[in-house]
């Protein structure tokens, strides 16, 4: 499910997101949403995320941080 997560450790760190076994699925779905790729299309989402990171890594980090906070709420 999270085959590309190992490549995003720096992005998660910059966004202040700590990946746990308990939040991987929600984080995975959040990234799919940001990438505009249907859920469970791991190769497709990684392809789109790489494009977004190459174009504007800081923008992607900010978008991920906001989307993650919106998904988990202020207490997460």
C-alpha positions in Angstrom: 0.0 0.0 0.0 2.7 2.5 0.9 5.4 1.4 -1.4 6.6 5.0 -2.1 6.6 6.2 1.5 10.3 5.4 1.8 11.0 8.0 -0.8 9.0 10.7 1.0 10.7 10.7 4.4 12.1 14.1 3.9 8.7 15.4 2.7 7.0 14.0 5.8 9.6 15.5 8.0 9.3 18.9 6.4 5.5 18.7 6.8 5.8 17.7 10.4 4.1 14.4 9.8 5.2 11.3 11.8 4.2 8.1 9.9 3.0 5.3 12.1 1.3 2.0 11.5 -1.9 3.6 12.7 -1.9 6.5 10.3 -0.3 5.0 7.1 -3.6 4.3 5.4 -5.1 7.8 6.1 -1.8 9.4 4.9 -1.8 7.2 1.8 -5.4 8.3 1.0 -4.5 12.0 1.6 -1.6 11.7 -0.8 -3.8 10.1 -3.4 -6.2 12.9 -3.1 -3.5 15.5 -3.5 -2.2 13.7 -6.6 -5.6 13.3 -8.1 -5.1 9.6 -8.5 -7.7 6.9 -7.6 -7.0 5.2 -4.3 -5.0 2.0 -4.5 -3.1 3.0 -7.7 0.3 3.0 -6.1 2.4 3.4 -9.3 0.1 6.1 -10.5 0.2 8.2 -7.3 4.0 7.9 -7.1 4.4 9.0 -10.7 2.2 12.1 -10.0 3.9 12.9 -6.7 7.3 12.8 -8.3 6.1 15.3 -10.9 4.7 17.6 -8.2 7.9 17.4 -6.1 10.1 18.2 -9.1 7.9 21.2 -10.0 7.5 22.6 -6.5 8.6 20.5 -3.5 7.8 23.3 -1.0 4.4 23.8 -2.4 3.7 20.1 -2.2 4.9 20.0 1.4 2.6 22.8 2.3 -0.4 21.2 0.5 0.3 17.9 2.2 0.6 19.6 5.6 -2.7 21.4 5.2 -4.5 18.3 3.7 -3.2 16.2 6.6 -4.4 18.6 9.3 -7.8 18.9 7.5 -8.1 15.1 7.5 -7.0 14.4 11.1 -8.3 17.6 12.7 -6.4 20.0 15.0 -5.7 17.4 17.7 -3.8 15.1 15.4 
